């Protein structure tokens, strides 16, 4: 009788250990289970909460639609994100988009170049905290082609939040 009890106890313990791992693998929507990864805000009013659920208090209200954030953790339908200033909060995944954007993070006016080269013609200037769509970030250099409304140009990755230094986006 005690051997049977021991075997059943071990099986139940194994089931509880394996179950949480399976639950984490099942929810691989958006870009999949790759962490960390960049996404962007789908709306211009998003509540950032202290934990993964609507019962947790609101810590931040994000108001810049399209702004990039880094997903650093996932729990069911919630994503823990880090913003460009390093603040972290939990956001429902329906408020996030896989559209890749970048935020200009260097203070003042930042040059937008005609070619991916500092010596090329400056075609526009972007203020800090401006958000742009990422068109591409080739491997050959440290620049990304960005689209600010109707204007497209190249900017150094060093001036941007929303793309990793060695990341290639085609």
VENNORMO-V278952 format. One record per backbone hydrogen bond with DSSP energy under -0.5 kcal/mol. CO is the residue of the C=O (numbers start at 1). NH is the residue of the N-H. If there is no record, write none. Layout:
co->{CO/CO}
nh->{NH/NH}
This chain:
co->{1/2/3/4/5/6/7/8/9/10/11/12/13/14/15/16/17/18/19/20/21/22/23/26/29/37/39/40/41/46/46/47/48/48/49/51/53/57/60/62/63/64/67/69/69/70/70/71/71/73/75/77/78/79/79/80/80/81/82/83/87/89/90/91/92/93/95/95/97/100/102/103/104/108/110/111/112/112/113/115/117/121/121/124/126/127/130/132/133/133/136/137/138/142/144/144/145/145/146/146/147/147/148/151/153/154/155/156/157/159/159/161/164/169}
nh->{5/6/7/8/9/10/11/12/13/14/15/16/17/18/19/20/21/22/23/24/25/26/27/28/32/71/69/97/66/48/62/49/59/60/90/53/56/50/48/46/65/67/41/39/71/72/82/36/37/80/78/93/75/81/91/72/73/89/70/86/83/81/49/79/95/96/42/43/40/134/132/161/129/128/126/113/123/124/154/117/120/114/123/112/110/130/104/102/135/147/145/169/141/157/146/155/135/136/148/153/133/149/151/148/146/113/144/159/160/105/106/103/167/137}
